[in-house]
Amino acid sequence: MLDVEKIAQEADVIISGFAVKKEEDGFHVFDLNNRTGVAVFKEDQTLIETNMDDIELTSAKKILSESLDYIGVA
């Protein structure tokens, strides 16, 4: 189970219950509502790995795309 409070504090952006954090290997997107959902994306937004279901992953991809301006990557 994720430490939601710690993730929220360290996140670069939080949108609609998803926390996005820029890491060395790309972007980590956490579903703060699910508490177990995590997706890891490369810099080009290609999925590396996830334990999210298809609906949750679709939301995570959208959130990542929307958050890039806020993170300063786009």
Summary of the structure (lengths in Angstrom):
residues: 74
radius of gyration: 10.8
end to end distance: 30.9
largest distance: 30.9
contacts: 203
relative contact order: 0.20
helix: 34%
strand: 31%
